[in-house]
Amino acid sequence: MATEEQVRESLEAVLVPAAKRSIVGLNMVREVNISDGKVVITLASTGLIPGAQDWIKTKTQDKLIKTGPE
């Protein structure tokens, strides 16, 4: 099973389009909970327009699915 550190490392690849920085580097990943084989991530995105929020959510989900369990 993945650890919080591994999840955060994989999320380094998710870049905020306008900033060209990762969601981890911009401190948008507020919380990572791993329980019963599920990963729940809390993101801070209040300063982004709804379209950007949706895009980041989708990219984050895609990255976690591609990384998958170990």
N, CA, C and O atoms as a Tripos MOL2 file, in Angstrom:
@<TRIPOS>MOLECULE
protein
  280   279    70     0     0
PROTEIN
NO_CHARGES

@<TRIPOS>ATOM
      1 N           0.8380   -1.1770    0.0000 N.3       1 MET1
      2 CA          0.0000    0.0000    0.0000 C.3       1 MET1
      3 C           0.8870    1.2460    0.0000 C.2       1 MET1
      4 O           1.9570    1.2670    0.6080 O.2       1 MET1
      5 N           0.4280    2.2550   -0.6780 N.am      2 ALA2
      6 CA          1.1770    3.5040   -0.7830 C.3       2 ALA2
      7 C           1.1820    4.2440    0.5540 C.2       2 ALA2
      8 O           0.2520    4.1340    1.3530 O.2       2 ALA2
      9 N           2.2490    4.9940    0.7660 N.am      3 THR3
     10 CA          2.3460    5.8280    1.9580 C.3       3 THR3
     11 C           1.9670    7.2660    1.5820 C.2       3 THR3
     12 O           1.8630    7.6050    0.4030 O.2       3 THR3
     13 N           1.7660    8.0860    2.5850 N.am      4 GLU4
     14 CA          1.4450    9.4970    2.3210 C.3       4 GLU4
     15 C           2.5710   10.1540    1.5320 C.2       4 GLU4
     16 O           2.3220   10.9350    0.6140 O.2       4 GLU4
     17 N           3.8050    9.8360    1.8950 N.am      5 GLU5
     18 CA          4.9470   10.4260    1.1940 C.3       5 GLU5
     19 C           4.9490   10.0250   -0.2860 C.2       5 GLU5
     20 O           5.2210   10.8580   -1.1500 O.2       5 GLU5
     21 N           4.6520    8.7720   -0.5800 N.am      6 GLN6
     22 CA          4.6110    8.3130   -1.9710 C.3       6 GLN6
     23 C           3.4970    9.0100   -2.7510 C.2       6 GLN6
     24 O           3.6750    9.3600   -3.9170 O.2       6 GLN6
     25 N           2.3630    9.2060   -2.1090 N.am      7 VAL7
     26 CA          1.2480    9.9060   -2.7580 C.3       7 VAL7
     27 C           1.6560   11.3400   -3.0680 C.2       7 VAL7
     28 O           1.4430   11.8250   -4.1790 O.2       7 VAL7
     29 N           2.2370   12.0100   -2.0960 N.am      8 ARG8
     30 CA          2.6670   13.3950   -2.3220 C.3       8 ARG8
     31 C           3.7200   13.4780   -3.4320 C.2       8 ARG8
     32 O           3.6940   14.4020   -4.2440 O.2       8 ARG8
     33 N           4.6410   12.5160   -3.4660 N.am      9 GLU9
     34 CA          5.6550   12.4950   -4.5230 C.3       9 GLU9
     35 C           5.0060   12.3350   -5.8980 C.2       9 GLU9
     36 O           5.4100   13.0000   -6.8510 O.2       9 GLU9
     37 N           4.0180   11.4720   -6.0080 N.am     10 SER10
     38 CA          3.3570   11.2700   -7.2980 C.3      10 SER10
     39 C           2.5820   12.5090   -7.7170 C.2      10 SER10
     40 O           2.4390   12.7800   -8.9090 O.2      10 SER10
     41 N           2.0810   13.2600   -6.7480 N.am     11 LEU11
     42 CA          1.3110   14.4710   -7.0670 C.3      11 LEU11
     43 C           2.2000   15.6430   -7.4980 C.2      11 LEU11
     44 O           1.6970   16.6660   -7.9610 O.2      11 LEU11
     45 N           3.5060   15.4930   -7.3460 N.am     12 GLU12
     46 CA          4.4330   16.5240   -7.8410 C.3      12 GLU12
     47 C           4.2810   16.7140   -9.3550 C.2      12 GLU12
     48 O           4.6140   17.7720   -9.8890 O.2      12 GLU12
     49 N           3.7790   15.6900  -10.0350 N.am     13 ALA13
     50 CA          3.6180   15.7440  -11.4930 C.3      13 ALA13
     51 C           2.3680   16.5080  -11.9210 C.2      13 ALA13
     52 O           2.2070   16.8040  -13.1060 O.2      13 ALA13
     53 N           1.4840   16.8320  -10.9840 N.am     14 VAL14
     54 CA          0.2510   17.5690  -11.3090 C.3      14 VAL14
     55 C           0.5610   19.0580  -11.2000 C.2      14 VAL14
     56 O           0.7380   19.5900  -10.1040 O.2      14 VAL14
     57 N           0.6250   19.7180  -12.3480 N.am     15 LEU15
     58 CA          0.9770   21.1390  -12.3880 C.3      15 LEU15
     59 C          -0.2580   22.0150  -12.5380 C.2      15 LEU15
     60 O          -1.1940   21.6750  -13.2610 O.2      15 LEU15
     61 N          -0.2430   23.1400  -11.8490 N.am     16 VAL16
     62 CA         -1.2980   24.1460  -12.0030 C.3      16 VAL16
     63 C          -0.9820   24.8980  -13.2920 C.2      16 VAL16
     64 O           0.0930   25.4840  -13.4170 O.2      16 VAL16
     65 N          -1.9080   24.8880  -14.2520 N.am     17 PRO17
     66 CA         -1.6110   25.4420  -15.5840 C.3      17 PRO17
     67 C          -1.0310   26.8610  -15.5880 C.2      17 PRO17
     68 O          -0.0070   27.1020  -16.2280 O.2      17 PRO17
     69 N          -1.6490   27.7740  -14.9040 N.am     18 ALA18
     70 CA         -1.2050   29.1690  -14.9530 C.3      18 ALA18
     71 C           0.1120   29.3890  -14.2050 C.2      18 ALA18
     72 O           0.9020   30.2580  -14.5740 O.2      18 ALA18
     73 N           0.3410   28.6070  -13.1650 N.am     19 ALA19
     74 CA          1.5210   28.8010  -12.3250 C.3      19 ALA19
     75 C           2.7170   27.9730  -12.7760 C.2      19 ALA19
     76 O           3.8580   28.3080  -12.4580 O.2      19 ALA19
     77 N           2.4650   26.8870  -13.5200 N.am     20 LYS20
     78 CA          3.5350   25.9770  -13.9650 C.3      20 LYS20
     79 C           4.3000   25.3890  -12.7850 C.2      20 LYS20
     80 O           5.4900   25.0900  -12.8850 O.2      20 LYS20
     81 N           3.5960   25.2290  -11.6640 N.am     21 ARG21
     82 CA          4.1690   24.5990  -10.4720 C.3      21 ARG21
     83 C           3.2280   23.4990  -10.0160 C.2      21 ARG21
     84 O           2.0410   23.5010  -10.3430 O.2      21 ARG21
     85 N           3.7740   22.5610   -9.2600 N.am     22 SER22
     86 CA          2.9580   21.4250   -8.8220 C.3      22 SER22
     87 C           1.9830   21.8400   -7.7240 C.2      22 SER22
     88 O           2.1650   22.8480   -7.0410 O.2      22 SER22
     89 N           0.9350   21.0160   -7.5820 N.am     23 ILE23
     90 CA         -0.0250   21.2920   -6.5140 C.3      23 ILE23
     91 C           0.6190   21.0850   -5.1460 C.2      23 ILE23
     92 O           0.1820   21.6780   -4.1590 O.2      23 ILE23
     93 N           1.6430   20.2560   -5.0830 N.am     24 VAL24
     94 CA          2.3750   20.0650   -3.8250 C.3      24 VAL24
     95 C           3.2340   21.3000   -3.5470 C.2      24 VAL24
     96 O           3.2480   21.8130   -2.4280 O.2      24 VAL24
     97 N           3.9460   21.7710   -4.5650 N.am     25 GLY25
     98 CA          4.8070   22.9460   -4.4130 C.3      25 GLY25
     99 C           4.0360   24.2100   -4.0610 C.2      25 GLY25
    100 O           4.5650   25.1070   -3.4040 O.2      25 GLY25
    101 N           2.7830   24.2740   -4.5010 N.am     26 LEU26
    102 CA          1.9370   25.4280   -4.1880 C.3      26 LEU26
    103 C           1.1520   25.2330   -2.8890 C.2      26 LEU26
    104 O           0.2870   26.0390   -2.5470 O.2      26 LEU26
    105 N           1.4690   24.1420   -2.1650 N.am     27 ASN27
    106 CA          0.8260   23.8260   -0.8890 C.3      27 ASN27
    107 C          -0.6940   23.6810   -1.0190 C.2      27 ASN27
    108 O          -1.4410   24.0790   -0.1260 O.2      27 ASN27
    109 N          -1.1330   23.1160   -2.1250 N.am     28 MET28
    110 CA         -2.5600   22.8960   -2.3260 C.3      28 MET28
    111 C          -3.0250   21.5590   -1.7560 C.2      28 MET28
    112 O          -4.2200   21.3570   -1.5420 O.2      28 MET28
    113 N          -2.0850   20.6450   -1.5080 N.am     29 VAL29
    114 CA         -2.4400   19.3520   -0.9140 C.3      29 VAL29
    115 C          -2.4890   19.5520    0.5930 C.2      29 VAL29
    116 O          -1.4550   19.6340    1.2560 O.2      29 VAL29
    117 N          -3.6870   19.6290    1.1170 N.am     30 ARG30
    118 CA         -3.8630   19.9200    2.5400 C.3      30 ARG30
    119 C          -3.8070   18.6710    3.4030 C.2      30 ARG30
    120 O          -3.3020   18.7020    4.5250 O.2      30 ARG30
    121 N          -4.3340   17.5610    2.8670 N.am     31 GLU31
    122 CA         -4.4090   16.3550    3.6800 C.3      31 GLU31
    123 C          -4.4110   15.1320    2.7810 C.2      31 GLU31
    124 O          -5.0130   15.1400    1.7070 O.2      31 GLU31
    125 N          -3.7360   14.0820    3.2250 N.am     32 VAL32
    126 CA         -3.7350   12.7920    2.5340 C.3      32 VAL32
    127 C          -4.1160   11.7370    3.5640 C.2      32 VAL32
    128 O          -3.4090   11.5430    4.5530 O.2      32 VAL32
    129 N          -5.2290   11.0580    3.3320 N.am     33 ASN33
    130 CA         -5.6700    9.9810    4.2190 C.3      33 ASN33
    131 C          -5.6640    8.6770    3.4320 C.2      33 ASN33
    132 O          -6.2130    8.6020    2.3330 O.2      33 ASN33
    133 N          -5.0450    7.6650    3.9960 N.am     34 ILE34
    134 CA         -5.0020    6.3450    3.3820 C.3      34 ILE34
    135 C          -5.6220    5.3680    4.3720 C.2      34 ILE34
    136 O          -5.1400    5.2030    5.4920 O.2      34 ILE34
    137 N          -6.7110    4.7200    3.9310 N.am     35 SER35
    138 CA         -7.4110    3.7890    4.8060 C.3      35 SER35
    139 C          -8.1190    2.7360    3.9680 C.2      35 SER35
    140 O          -8.7720    3.0600    2.9770 O.2      35 SER35
    141 N          -7.9920    1.5040    4.3580 N.am     36 ASP36
    142 CA         -8.6560    0.3890    3.6660 C.3      36 ASP36
    143 C          -8.3780    0.3800    2.1680 C.2      36 ASP36
    144 O          -9.2660    0.0790    1.3700 O.2      36 ASP36
    145 N          -7.1490    0.7090    1.7860 N.am     37 GLY37
    146 CA         -6.7680    0.6840    0.3810 C.3      37 GLY37
    147 C          -7.2550    1.8680   -0.4340 C.2      37 GLY37
    148 O          -7.0760    1.8910   -1.6510 O.2      37 GLY37
    149 N          -7.8640    2.8470    0.2080 N.am     38 LYS38
    150 CA         -8.3540    4.0410   -0.4860 C.3      38 LYS38
    151 C          -7.5300    5.2480   -0.0800 C.2      38 LYS38
    152 O          -7.0960    5.3730    1.0650 O.2      38 LYS38
    153 N          -7.3240    6.1330   -1.0470 N.am     39 VAL39
    154 CA         -6.6000    7.3700   -0.7870 C.3      39 VAL39
    155 C          -7.5800    8.5240   -0.9550 C.2      39 VAL39
    156 O          -8.2260    8.6570   -1.9940 O.2      39 VAL39
    157 N          -7.6830    9.3530    0.0740 N.am     40 VAL40
    158 CA         -8.5380   10.5390    0.0190 C.3      40 VAL40
    159 C          -7.6320   11.7500    0.1990 C.2      40 VAL40
    160 O          -6.8810   11.8540    1.1690 O.2      40 VAL40
    161 N          -7.7270   12.6610   -0.7650 N.am     41 ILE41
    162 CA         -6.8800   13.8570   -0.7460 C.3      41 ILE41
    163 C          -7.7610   15.0870   -0.6160 C.2      41 ILE41
    164 O          -8.7700   15.2240   -1.3080 O.2      41 ILE41
    165 N          -7.3650   15.9740    0.2780 N.am     42 THR42
    166 CA         -8.0410   17.2620    0.4180 C.3      42 THR42
    167 C          -7.1600   18.3170   -0.2280 C.2      42 THR42
    168 O          -6.0030   18.5020    0.1510 O.2      42 THR42
    169 N          -7.7330   19.0090   -1.2170 N.am     43 LEU43
    170 CA         -7.0060   20.0600   -1.9320 C.3      43 LEU43
    171 C          -7.5770   21.4250   -1.5930 C.2      43 LEU43
    172 O          -8.7890   21.5780   -1.4420 O.2      43 LEU43
    173 N          -6.7100   22.4100   -1.4750 N.am     44 ALA44
    174 CA         -7.1150   23.7980   -1.3120 C.3      44 ALA44
    175 C          -7.0870   24.4350   -2.6890 C.2      44 ALA44
    176 O          -6.0400   24.4780   -3.3340 O.2      44 ALA44
    177 N          -8.2110   24.9230   -3.1350 N.am     45 SER45
    178 CA         -8.2440   25.4990   -4.4800 C.3      45 SER45
    179 C          -9.1880   26.6860   -4.5700 C.2      45 SER45
    180 O          -9.7160   26.9790   -5.6420 O.2      45 SER45
    181 N          -9.4010   27.3640   -3.4650 N.am     46 THR46
    182 CA        -10.3750   28.4500   -3.4430 C.3      46 THR46
    183 C          -9.9980   29.6200   -4.3400 C.2      46 THR46
    184 O         -10.8750   30.3670   -4.7720 O.2      46 THR46
    185 N          -8.7140   29.7930   -4.6280 N.am     47 GLY47
    186 CA         -8.2850   30.9100   -5.4580 C.3      47 GLY47
    187 C          -8.3520   30.6270   -6.9460 C.2      47 GLY47
    188 O          -7.9790   31.4750   -7.7570 O.2      47 GLY47
    189 N          -8.8230   29.4460   -7.3110 N.am     48 LEU48
    190 CA         -8.8650   29.0700   -8.7210 C.3      48 LEU48
    191 C         -10.2830   29.1510   -9.2660 C.2      48 LEU48
    192 O         -11.2550   28.9700   -8.5330 O.2      48 LEU48
    193 N         -10.3850   29.4200  -10.5440 N.am     49 ILE49
    194 CA        -11.6960   29.4310  -11.1760 C.3      49 ILE49
    195 C         -12.2230   27.9940  -11.2270 C.2      49 ILE49
    196 O         -11.4320   27.0510  -11.2340 O.2      49 ILE49
    197 N         -13.5440   27.8160  -11.2620 N.am     50 PRO50
    198 CA        -14.1110   26.4580  -11.2420 C.3      50 PRO50
    199 C         -13.5520   25.5220  -12.3220 C.2      50 PRO50
    200 O         -13.3410   24.3400  -12.0530 O.2      50 PRO50
    201 N         -13.3140   26.0170  -13.5100 N.am     51 GLY51
    202 CA        -12.7560   25.1780  -14.5660 C.3      51 GLY51
    203 C         -11.3860   24.6410  -14.2030 C.2      51 GLY51
    204 O         -11.0770   23.4820  -14.4780 O.2      51 GLY51
    205 N         -10.5660   25.4710  -13.5890 N.am     52 ALA52
    206 CA         -9.2310   25.0470  -13.1610 C.3      52 ALA52
    207 C          -9.3290   24.0530  -12.0110 C.2      52 ALA52
    208 O          -8.5500   23.1020  -11.9440 O.2      52 ALA52
    209 N         -10.2740   24.2670  -11.1130 N.am     53 GLN53
    210 CA        -10.4800   23.3300  -10.0100 C.3      53 GLN53
    211 C         -10.8340   21.9460  -10.5450 C.2      53 GLN53
    212 O         -10.2860   20.9420  -10.0910 O.2      53 GLN53
    213 N         -11.7430   21.8940  -11.5010 N.am     54 ASP54
    214 CA        -12.1420   20.6200  -12.0960 C.3      54 ASP54
    215 C         -10.9740   19.9560  -12.8090 C.2      54 ASP54
    216 O         -10.7900   18.7430  -12.7080 O.2      54 ASP54
    217 N         -10.1880   20.7440  -13.5270 N.am     55 TRP55
    218 CA         -9.0410   20.2110  -14.2610 C.3      55 TRP55
    219 C          -8.0330   19.5900  -13.2940 C.2      55 TRP55
    220 O          -7.5390   18.4880  -13.5330 O.2      55 TRP55
    221 N          -7.7300   20.2950  -12.2070 N.am     56 ILE56
    222 CA         -6.7700   19.7970  -11.2250 C.3      56 ILE56
    223 C          -7.3040   18.5390  -10.5420 C.2      56 ILE56
    224 O          -6.5520   17.5940  -10.3050 O.2      56 ILE56
    225 N          -8.5850   18.5270  -10.2280 N.am     57 LYS57
    226 CA         -9.1880   17.3420   -9.6110 C.3      57 LYS57
    227 C          -9.0400   16.1320  -10.5380 C.2      57 LYS57
    228 O          -8.6620   15.0490  -10.0900 O.2      57 LYS57
    229 N          -9.3350   16.3130  -11.8160 N.am     58 THR58
    230 CA         -9.2380   15.2160  -12.7780 C.3      58 THR58
    231 C          -7.8000   14.7460  -12.9290 C.2      58 THR58
    232 O          -7.5430   13.5420  -12.9330 O.2      58 THR58
    233 N          -6.8540   15.6770  -13.0530 N.am     59 LYS59
    234 CA         -5.4420   15.3100  -13.2020 C.3      59 LYS59
    235 C          -4.9240   14.5850  -11.9580 C.2      59 LYS59
    236 O          -4.1260   13.6550  -12.0670 O.2      59 LYS59
    237 N          -5.3770   15.0110  -10.7790 N.am     60 THR60
    238 CA         -4.9720   14.3710   -9.5360 C.3      60 THR60
    239 C          -5.4910   12.9370   -9.4920 C.2      60 THR60
    240 O          -4.7490   12.0160   -9.1510 O.2      60 THR60
    241 N          -6.7600   12.7490   -9.8340 N.am     61 GLN61
    242 CA         -7.3350   11.4060   -9.8630 C.3      61 GLN61
    243 C          -6.6120   10.5220  -10.8760 C.2      61 GLN61
    244 O          -6.2900    9.3710  -10.5830 O.2      61 GLN61
    245 N          -6.3580   11.0590  -12.0620 N.am     62 ASP62
    246 CA         -5.6550   10.2960  -13.1030 C.3      62 ASP62
    247 C          -4.2820    9.8580  -12.6280 C.2      62 ASP62
    248 O          -3.8830    8.7150  -12.8510 O.2      62 ASP62
    249 N          -3.5610   10.7510  -11.9800 N.am     63 LYS63
    250 CA         -2.2100   10.4310  -11.5100 C.3      63 LYS63
    251 C          -2.2390    9.3300  -10.4600 C.2      63 LYS63
    252 O          -1.3910    8.4380  -10.4740 O.2      63 LYS63
    253 N          -3.1980    9.3830   -9.5590 N.am     64 LEU64
    254 CA         -3.2890    8.3580   -8.5190 C.3      64 LEU64
    255 C          -3.6950    7.0110   -9.1060 C.2      64 LEU64
    256 O          -3.2100    5.9700   -8.6630 O.2      64 LEU64
    257 N          -4.5690    7.0230  -10.0860 N.am     65 ILE65
    258 CA         -4.9740    5.7660  -10.7340 C.3      65 ILE65
    259 C          -3.8070    5.1510  -11.4720 C.2      65 ILE65
    260 O          -3.6010    3.9390  -11.4050 O.2      65 ILE65
    261 N          -3.0330    5.9740  -12.1820 N.am     66 LYS66
    262 CA         -1.8660    5.4690  -12.9250 C.3      66 LYS66
    263 C          -0.7840    4.9590  -12.0010 C.2      66 LYS66
    264 O          -0.0950    3.9900  -12.3210 O.2      66 LYS66
    265 N          -0.6260    5.6070  -10.8460 N.am     67 THR67
    266 CA          0.3880    5.1860   -9.8800 C.3      67 THR67
    267 C          -0.0200    3.8640   -9.2590 C.2      67 THR67
    268 O           0.7970    2.9550   -9.1180 O.2      67 THR67
    269 N          -1.2840    3.7630   -8.8900 N.am     68 GLY68
    270 CA         -1.8530    2.5220   -8.3770 C.3      68 GLY68
    271 C          -1.2140    2.0220   -7.1060 C.2      68 GLY68
    272 O          -0.2250    2.5770   -6.6290 O.2      68 GLY68
    273 N          -1.7950    0.9550   -6.5560 N.am     69 PRO69
    274 CA         -1.2570    0.3850   -5.3190 C.3      69 PRO69
    275 C           0.0510   -0.3440   -5.5740 C.2      69 PRO69
    276 O           0.3230   -0.8020   -6.6830 O.2      69 PRO69
    277 N           0.8430   -0.4380   -4.5350 N.am     70 GLU70
    278 CA          2.1370   -1.1240   -4.6490 C.3      70 GLU70
    279 C           2.0470   -2.5090   -4.0810 C.2      70 GLU70
    280 O           3.0350   -3.2430   -4.0860 O.2      70 GLU70
@<TRIPOS>BOND
     1     1     2 1
     2     2     3 1
     3     3     4 2
     4     3     5 am
     5     5     6 1
     6     6     7 1
     7     7     8 2
     8     7     9 am
     9     9    10 1
    10    10    11 1
    11    11    12 2
    12    11    13 am
    13    13    14 1
    14    14    15 1
    15    15    16 2
    16    15    17 am
    17    17    18 1
    18    18    19 1
    19    19    20 2
    20    19    21 am
    21    21    22 1
    22    22    23 1
    23    23    24 2
    24    23    25 am
    25    25    26 1
    26    26    27 1
    27    27    28 2
    28    27    29 am
    29    29    30 1
    30    30    31 1
    31    31    32 2
    32    31    33 am
    33    33    34 1
    34    34    35 1
    35    35    36 2
    36    35    37 am
    37    37    38 1
    38    38    39 1
    39    39    40 2
    40    39    41 am
    41    41    42 1
    42    42    43 1
    43    43    44 2
    44    43    45 am
    45    45    46 1
    46    46    47 1
    47    47    48 2
    48    47    49 am
    49    49    50 1
    50    50    51 1
    51    51    52 2
    52    51    53 am
    53    53    54 1
    54    54    55 1
    55    55    56 2
    56    55    57 am
    57    57    58 1
    58    58    59 1
    59    59    60 2
    60    59    61 am
    61    61    62 1
    62    62    63 1
    63    63    64 2
    64    63    65 am
    65    65    66 1
    66    66    67 1
    67    67    68 2
    68    67    69 am
    69    69    70 1
    70    70    71 1
    71    71    72 2
    72    71    73 am
    73    73    74 1
    74    74    75 1
    75    75    76 2
    76    75    77 am
    77    77    78 1
    78    78    79 1
    79    79    80 2
    80    79    81 am
    81    81    82 1
    82    82    83 1
    83    83    84 2
    84    83    85 am
    85    85    86 1
    86    86    87 1
    87    87    88 2
    88    87    89 am
    89    89    90 1
    90    90    91 1
    91    91    92 2
    92    91    93 am
    93    93    94 1
    94    94    95 1
    95    95    96 2
    96    95    97 am
    97    97    98 1
    98    98    99 1
    99    99   100 2
   100    99   101 am
   101   101   102 1
   102   102   103 1
   103   103   104 2
   104   103   105 am
   105   105   106 1
   106   106   107 1
   107   107   108 2
   108   107   109 am
   109   109   110 1
   110   110   111 1
   111   111   112 2
   112   111   113 am
   113   113   114 1
   114   114   115 1
   115   115   116 2
   116   115   117 am
   117   117   118 1
   118   118   119 1
   119   119   120 2
   120   119   121 am
   121   121   122 1
   122   122   123 1
   123   123   124 2
   124   123   125 am
   125   125   126 1
   126   126   127 1
   127   127   128 2
   128   127   129 am
   129   129   130 1
   130   130   131 1
   131   131   132 2
   132   131   133 am
   133   133   134 1
   134   134   135 1
   135   135   136 2
   136   135   137 am
   137   137   138 1
   138   138   139 1
   139   139   140 2
   140   139   141 am
   141   141   142 1
   142   142   143 1
   143   143   144 2
   144   143   145 am
   145   145   146 1
   146   146   147 1
   147   147   148 2
   148   147   149 am
   149   149   150 1
   150   150   151 1
   151   151   152 2
   152   151   153 am
   153   153   154 1
   154   154   155 1
   155   155   156 2
   156   155   157 am
   157   157   158 1
   158   158   159 1
   159   159   160 2
   160   159   161 am
   161   161   162 1
   162   162   163 1
   163   163   164 2
   164   163   165 am
   165   165   166 1
   166   166   167 1
   167   167   168 2
   168   167   169 am
   169   169   170 1
   170   170   171 1
   171   171   172 2
   172   171   173 am
   173   173   174 1
   174   174   175 1
   175   175   176 2
   176   175   177 am
   177   177   178 1
   178   178   179 1
   179   179   180 2
   180   179   181 am
   181   181   182 1
   182   182   183 1
   183   183   184 2
   184   183   185 am
   185   185   186 1
   186   186   187 1
   187   187   188 2
   188   187   189 am
   189   189   190 1
   190   190   191 1
   191   191   192 2
   192   191   193 am
   193   193   194 1
   194   194   195 1
   195   195   196 2
   196   195   197 am
   197   197   198 1
   198   198   199 1
   199   199   200 2
   200   199   201 am
   201   201   202 1
   202   202   203 1
   203   203   204 2
   204   203   205 am
   205   205   206 1
   206   206   207 1
   207   207   208 2
   208   207   209 am
   209   209   210 1
   210   210   211 1
   211   211   212 2
   212   211   213 am
   213   213   214 1
   214   214   215 1
   215   215   216 2
   216   215   217 am
   217   217   218 1
   218   218   219 1
   219   219   220 2
   220   219   221 am
   221   221   222 1
   222   222   223 1
   223   223   224 2
   224   223   225 am
   225   225   226 1
   226   226   227 1
   227   227   228 2
   228   227   229 am
   229   229   230 1
   230   230   231 1
   231   231   232 2
   232   231   233 am
   233   233   234 1
   234   234   235 1
   235   235   236 2
   236   235   237 am
   237   237   238 1
   238   238   239 1
   239   239   240 2
   240   239   241 am
   241   241   242 1
   242   242   243 1
   243   243   244 2
   244   243   245 am
   245   245   246 1
   246   246   247 1
   247   247   248 2
   248   247   249 am
   249   249   250 1
   250   250   251 1
   251   251   252 2
   252   251   253 am
   253   253   254 1
   254   254   255 1
   255   255   256 2
   256   255   257 am
   257   257   258 1
   258   258   259 1
   259   259   260 2
   260   259   261 am
   261   261   262 1
   262   262   263 1
   263   263   264 2
   264   263   265 am
   265   265   266 1
   266   266   267 1
   267   267   268 2
   268   267   269 am
   269   269   270 1
   270   270   271 1
   271   271   272 2
   272   271   273 am
   273   273   274 1
   274   274   275 1
   275   275   276 2
   276   275   277 am
   277   277   278 1
   278   278   279 1
   279   279   280 2
@<TRIPOS>SUBSTRUCTURE
     1 MET1         2 RESIDUE 1 A MET
     2 ALA2         6 RESIDUE 1 A ALA
     3 THR3        10 RESIDUE 1 A THR
     4 GLU4        14 RESIDUE 1 A GLU
     5 GLU5        18 RESIDUE 1 A GLU
     6 GLN6        22 RESIDUE 1 A GLN
     7 VAL7        26 RESIDUE 1 A VAL
     8 ARG8        30 RESIDUE 1 A ARG
     9 GLU9        34 RESIDUE 1 A GLU
    10 SER10       38 RESIDUE 1 A SER
    11 LEU11       42 RESIDUE 1 A LEU
    12 GLU12       46 RESIDUE 1 A GLU
    13 ALA13       50 RESIDUE 1 A ALA
    14 VAL14       54 RESIDUE 1 A VAL
    15 LEU15       58 RESIDUE 1 A LEU
    16 VAL16       62 RESIDUE 1 A VAL
    17 PRO17       66 RESIDUE 1 A PRO
    18 ALA18       70 RESIDUE 1 A ALA
    19 ALA19       74 RESIDUE 1 A ALA
    20 LYS20       78 RESIDUE 1 A LYS
    21 ARG21       82 RESIDUE 1 A ARG
    22 SER22       86 RESIDUE 1 A SER
    23 ILE23       90 RESIDUE 1 A ILE
    24 VAL24       94 RESIDUE 1 A VAL
    25 GLY25       98 RESIDUE 1 A GLY
    26 LEU26      102 RESIDUE 1 A LEU
    27 ASN27      106 RESIDUE 1 A ASN
    28 MET28      110 RESIDUE 1 A MET
    29 VAL29      114 RESIDUE 1 A VAL
    30 ARG30      118 RESIDUE 1 A ARG
    31 GLU31      122 RESIDUE 1 A GLU
    32 VAL32      126 RESIDUE 1 A VAL
    33 ASN33      130 RESIDUE 1 A ASN
    34 ILE34      134 RESIDUE 1 A ILE
    35 SER35      138 RESIDUE 1 A SER
    36 ASP36      142 RESIDUE 1 A ASP
    37 GLY37      146 RESIDUE 1 A GLY
    38 LYS38      150 RESIDUE 1 A LYS
    39 VAL39      154 RESIDUE 1 A VAL
    40 VAL40      158 RESIDUE 1 A VAL
    41 ILE41      162 RESIDUE 1 A ILE
    42 THR42      166 RESIDUE 1 A THR
    43 LEU43      170 RESIDUE 1 A LEU
    44 ALA44      174 RESIDUE 1 A ALA
    45 SER45      178 RESIDUE 1 A SER
    46 THR46      182 RESIDUE 1 A THR
    47 GLY47      186 RESIDUE 1 A GLY
    48 LEU48      190 RESIDUE 1 A LEU
    49 ILE49      194 RESIDUE 1 A ILE
    50 PRO50      198 RESIDUE 1 A PRO
    51 GLY51      202 RESIDUE 1 A GLY
    52 ALA52      206 RESIDUE 1 A ALA
    53 GLN53      210 RESIDUE 1 A GLN
    54 ASP54      214 RESIDUE 1 A ASP
    55 TRP55      218 RESIDUE 1 A TRP
    56 ILE56      222 RESIDUE 1 A ILE
    57 LYS57      226 RESIDUE 1 A LYS
    58 THR58      230 RESIDUE 1 A THR
    59 LYS59      234 RESIDUE 1 A LYS
    60 THR60      238 RESIDUE 1 A THR
    61 GLN61      242 RESIDUE 1 A GLN
    62 ASP62      246 RESIDUE 1 A ASP
    63 LYS63      250 RESIDUE 1 A LYS
    64 LEU64      254 RESIDUE 1 A LEU
    65 ILE65      258 RESIDUE 1 A ILE
    66 LYS66      262 RESIDUE 1 A LYS
    67 THR67      266 RESIDUE 1 A THR
    68 GLY68      270 RESIDUE 1 A GLY
    69 PRO69      274 RESIDUE 1 A PRO
    70 GLU70      278 RESIDUE 1 A GLU
